Amino acid sequence: MKDNNLQDYSHKRLNILTGEWVLVSPHRAKRPWQGQNEEISTEKRPSYDNTCYLCATNTRVNGEVNPDYKDVFVFTNDFGALQKESPTFVKDDNLLQARSETGICKVICFSPDHSKSLADMEVADIKKVVHVWQKEYLDLGKNESINYVQIFENKGAVMGCSNPHPHGQIWSQSTLPNEVVKKDKQQKYYFTKNKTSLLEDYIQQELKVKERIIFQNKDFVVLVPFWAIWPFETMIAPKKAKKDLTELSNTESENFAEAIAVITKTYDKLFNTSFPYSSGIHQAPTNGESNAHWHFHMSFYPPLLRSATVKKFMVGYEMFGTPQRDITAENAAIRLRDLL
């Protein structure tokens, strides 16, 4: 049963994965918008672009030629943010603290078809992407200098994507990123106290309430998290705790691919546009520990708020105080679920 207080009055919601709060202001959803409107791209992309450095057989900036790949293609990022070979150093000068950070950054092309996004791909083809994610997580994680592997995608120019070819990135590094440190701490505390997975218990509660569920199959659920910050933020997670992608069976990998296909296609229907977002998979570190407290999940953070041209800005109070949203998680779930 929907809690009317949560739909009518300002309140805070706890993100159980980070221990942080988000301010929800449902009454502000009715305010008029006179701010910036983004441009809608009406460009029809070809299946092959001879100027694209990610298309098959094309030459990249560093002079390397892409193979004539037919499904998924991975290569080391020519402009990686992390360097594999760099000196180990520490700067400890009172309040001036720094230390070296090494890593390996890769690019993963989801498809040779320049015109497609994940939303345009068949489940079988997305499953191939999942299998490559599994392989890269496993291979990179075996490196003793790599303690975390971050898989993510920026889709759309509004999200800073520099190339429209369907692709994502894999950054692996020697230490845990800030968001992962928070989630590691919260999940570990809950697991130690309750001997169960934090996300598995949360998902079971959501499945009973059904307010924020968008889609589910045998193994996975797609939902709007109770604590969502972005207007149409969603999460895909296995119903039963799996600490990382490598624990998925072949069937579970296919069901994960189906969940990705469903939500990305639904996003495109919402405002009849190729929906921009940043998505990322948080899973167990590769630091040699058991990490039994981890429950992997994939989050989508889309910026669009009211239409294909109006996006949410993280400014002002959000930058200096607490993240804030107007449309409630429940109403966002209804709008997305109605499009299935």
C-alpha positions in Angstrom: 0.0 0.0 0.0 1.4 3.4 -1.0 2.4 5.7 1.8 0.7 9.0 1.0 3.1 10.9 3.3 5.9 9.8 1.0 4.0 11.1 -2.1 2.9 14.5 -0.7 5.5 15.8 1.7 9.2 16.5 1.8 11.3 13.8 3.5 14.6 12.0 3.5 15.3 8.5 2.4 18.3 6.4 3.4 20.5 4.7 0.8 21.3 1.5 2.6 24.2 0.7 0.3 26.1 3.9 1.0 24.7 5.0 4.4 23.8 8.4 2.8 20.5 10.3 2.6 18.6 11.8 -0.3 16.1 14.6 0.0 12.7 14.0 -1.7 10.5 16.9 -2.5 7.4 15.5 -4.3 5.5 18.8 -4.2 8.1 20.4 -6.4 7.3 18.2 -9.4 4.5 20.6 -10.4 6.7 23.7 -10.7 7.0 25.3 -14.1 10.3 24.8 -16.1 11.9 27.8 -17.7 15.5 26.5 -17.6 17.8 25.0 -20.2 16.4 22.6 -22.8 18.8 20.1 -24.4 19.0 19.5 -28.1 17.5 16.3 -29.4 19.7 14.4 -31.8 17.8 13.4 -34.9 20.8 12.0 -36.6 20.3 8.6 -38.2 23.6 6.8 -37.8 24.9 4.3 -40.5 25.8 0.8 -39.5 29.4 1.6 -40.5 31.2 5.0 -40.2 34.6 5.3 -41.8 35.5 8.2 -39.5 34.7 6.3 -36.3 37.7 5.0 -34.5 35.6 2.2 -32.9 34.2 0.7 -36.1 35.7 -2.5 -37.4 38.7 -2.3 -39.7 39.2 1.4 -38.9 42.4 2.9 -37.6 42.5 4.4 -34.1 44.4 7.5 -33.1 47.5 5.5 -32.0 47.8 3.9 -35.4 46.4 0.5 -34.5 43.8 -1.0 -36.8 40.7 -2.6 -35.4 40.0 -6.2 -36.5 37.0 -7.0 -38.6 35.1 -8.0 -35.4 31.6 -9.5 -35.7 30.2 -9.2 -32.1 32.1 -7.8 -29.1 35.6 -6.2 -29.3 37.8 -5.2 -26.4 41.1 -3.2 -26.5 43.2 -1.3 -24.0 42.2 2.4 -23.9 44.5 4.5 -26.0 43.9 7.4 -23.5 43.4 5.5 -20.3 42.9 7.5 -17.1 45.1 5.0 -15.2 48.7 4.0 -16.1 49.8 0.5 -15.8 53.5 1.3 -15.4 54.2 4.2 -13.1 56.5 4.7 -10.1 55.2 3.9 -6.6 55.3 7.0 -4.4 53.7 8.7 -1.4 53.5 12.3 -0.5 52.9 12.9 3.2 53.4 16.5 4.0 51.2 17.3 6.9 47.8 18.1 5.3 49.1 17.5 1.8 48.5 13.9 1.1 48.9 11.9 -2.2 49.9 8.5 -3.3 50.5 6.7 -6.6 47.6 4.8 -8.3 48.1 2.3 -11.1 45.6 0.5 -13.3 44.5 -0.8 -16.7 41.7 0.8 -18.7 39.9 -0.9 -21.5 37.2 -0.1 -24.1 34.5 -2.6 -24.9 32.6 -2.3 -28.2 29.2 -3.9 -27.7 28.6 -4.4 -31.4 30.2 -3.7 -34.8 27.0 -1.9 -35.8 27.6 1.8 -35.4 23.9 2.6 -35.4 22.9 0.5 -32.5 22.8 0.9 -28.7 22.1 -1.9 -26.1 18.4 -1.0 -26.5 18.6 -2.0 -30.2 20.4 -5.3 -29.6 18.9 -8.8 -29.2 19.2 -10.5 -25.9 21.5 -13.1 -27.4 23.9 -10.3 -28.4 23.8 -8.6 -25.0 24.5 -12.0 -23.5 27.8 -12.0 -25.4 28.6 -8.6 -23.8 27.9 -10.1 -20.4 30.3 -13.0 -21.1 33.0 -10.5 -22.1 32.4 -8.6 -18.8 32.8 -11.8 -16.9 36.1 -12.7 -18.7 37.6 -9.2 -18.3 36.6 -9.1 -14.6 38.3 -12.5 -14.1 41.4 -11.8 -16.2 42.0 -8.3 -14.8 41.3 -9.5 -11.2 44.0 -12.1 -11.4 46.6 -9.3 -11.7 48.1 -8.9 -8.2 48.2 -5.1 -8.7 44.4 -4.9 -9.5 42.1 -4.9 -6.5 38.9 -3.5 -8.2 37.3 -3.8 -11.7 34.8 -1.1 -12.6 32.6 -1.8 -15.6 30.5 1.2 -16.9 28.9 2.9 -19.9 28.2 6.5 -20.7 25.5 6.8 -23.3 24.7 10.0 -25.1 26.5 13.3 -25.6 24.7 14.8 -22.6 26.5 12.3 -20.5 29.9 13.2 -21.9 30.1 10.3 -24.4 32.6 11.3 -27.1 31.7 8.6 -29.6 28.2 7.3 -30.4 29.4 3.8 -31.4 27.9 1.4 -28.8 30.6 0.9 -26.3 31.5 0.9 -22.6 34.6 1.0 -20.5 36.4 -1.1 -17.9 38.7 0.6 -15.5 40.7 -1.6 -13.1 42.9 -0.2 -10.4 45.0 -0.9 -7.3 42.6 0.6 -4.7 38.9 0.7 -4.2 37.0 3.8 -5.6 35.1 6.0 -3.1 31.6 4.6 -3.9 32.8 1.0 -3.7 34.4 1.7 -0.3 31.0 2.9 1.0 29.1 -0.1 -0.3 31.7 -2.5 0.9 31.4 -1.1 4.4 27.6 -1.1 4.5 27.3 -4.6 3.1 29.9 -6.0 5.4 28.4 -4.5 8.5 24.9 -5.9 7.6 26.3 -9.3 6.6 28.3 -9.6 9.8 25.3 -8.6 11.9 22.6 -10.6 10.1 24.5 -13.4 8.3 22.5 -12.5 5.1 23.0 -10.3 2.1 21.8 -6.7 2.5 20.6 -6.5 -1.1 19.0 -9.9 -1.1 16.9 -9.0 2.0 16.1 -5.6 0.4 15.0 -7.2 -2.9 12.7 -9.7 -1.0 11.0 -6.8 0.7 10.6 -4.9 -2.6 9.1 -8.1 -4.3 6.5 -8.2 -1.5 5.6 -4.5 -1.8 5.8 -4.4 -5.6 5.6 -0.6 -5.7 9.0 0.0 -7.3 9.4 -3.2 -9.3 9.5 -2.6 -13.1 10.4 -6.1 -14.4 11.5 -9.5 -13.1 12.4 -12.9 -14.5 13.4 -16.0 -12.7 16.8 -14.7 -11.6 16.8 -10.9 -11.8 14.8 -7.9 -10.9 14.7 -4.4 -12.3 13.5 -1.7 -9.9 13.6 1.9 -9.0 15.6 1.9 -5.7 13.7 3.4 -2.7 16.6 5.9 -2.3 17.0 6.7 -6.0 18.6 10.2 -6.7 18.2 10.5 -10.5 14.6 10.9 -11.8 14.4 7.6 -13.6 17.2 5.8 -11.9 17.0 2.0 -11.9 18.9 -1.0 -10.6 19.3 -4.5 -11.9 20.2 -7.2 -9.3 20.1 -10.9 -9.0 17.4 -12.1 -6.6 19.8 -14.4 -4.8 23.1 -13.0 -3.7 25.9 -13.3 -6.2 29.1 -11.5 -5.3 30.3 -10.9 -8.9 29.5 -11.7 -12.5 31.6 -14.8 -12.6 29.1 -16.6 -10.3 26.4 -16.4 -13.0 25.5 -19.6 -14.8 24.8 -19.6 -18.5 21.1 -19.3 -18.0 21.5 -16.5 -15.4 23.7 -14.6 -17.8 21.0 -14.8 -20.3 18.4 -13.5 -17.8 20.7 -10.7 -16.9 21.0 -9.8 -20.6 17.2 -9.9 -20.8 16.9 -7.5 -17.9 19.3 -5.1 -19.6 17.4 -5.3 -22.8 14.1 -4.6 -21.1 15.1 -1.5 -19.2 17.1 0.1 -22.0 14.3 -0.4 -24.5 11.8 1.0 -21.9 14.0 4.0 -21.4 13.9 4.8 -25.1 10.1 4.6 -25.1 9.8 7.1 -22.1 10.5 10.2 -24.1 10.7 8.7 -27.6 14.4 9.3 -27.8 17.7 7.4 -27.5 17.8 7.7 -23.7 21.1 8.9 -22.3 22.5 7.5 -19.0 25.5 6.4 -17.1 25.4 2.8 -16.0 27.8 0.8 -13.9 28.2 -2.6 -12.2 29.3 -2.7 -8.6 30.7 -6.1 -7.6 33.1 -7.7 -5.2 36.7 -6.3 -5.1 39.4 -8.6 -6.6 41.6 -8.2 -3.5 41.9 -11.9 -2.7 39.5 -11.7 0.2 36.3 -13.9 0.4 34.0 -10.8 0.0 31.0 -13.0 1.0 29.1 -9.9 2.0 28.9 -8.6 -1.6 25.8 -8.7 -3.8 26.6 -7.4 -7.3 24.2 -4.9 -9.0 24.0 -2.7 -12.0 22.7 0.8 -11.7 21.4 3.2 -14.4 21.6 7.0 -13.8 19.7 8.8 -16.5 19.7 12.6 -16.4 16.4 13.3 -18.2 13.7 14.8 -16.0 10.5 16.0 -17.8 11.1 15.3 -21.4 13.8 14.5 -24.0 15.1 18.1 -23.7 14.8 18.8 -20.0 17.4 17.2 -17.7 18.2 17.2 -14.0 21.1 19.2 -12.8 23.1 18.3 -9.7 23.8 21.9 -8.6 23.3 24.2 -5.6 21.9 22.3 -2.7 22.9 19.0 -4.2 26.5 20.1 -4.5 26.7 21.7 -1.1 24.2 19.8 0.9 22.4 16.6 0.0 21.2 15.0 -3.3 17.5 15.9 -4.0 14.8 14.7 -6.3 11.2 15.8 -7.1 9.4 12.9 -8.8 9.2 10.0 -6.2 10.7 6.6 -6.9 7.2 5.1 -6.8 5.8 7.5 -9.5 9.0 6.9 -11.7 8.4 3.1 -11.4 4.8 3.5 -12.5 5.7 5.5 -15.6 8.4 3.0 -16.6 6.3 -0.1 -15.8 3.4 1.3 -17.9 5.7 1.3 -20.9 6.4 -2.5 -20.8 
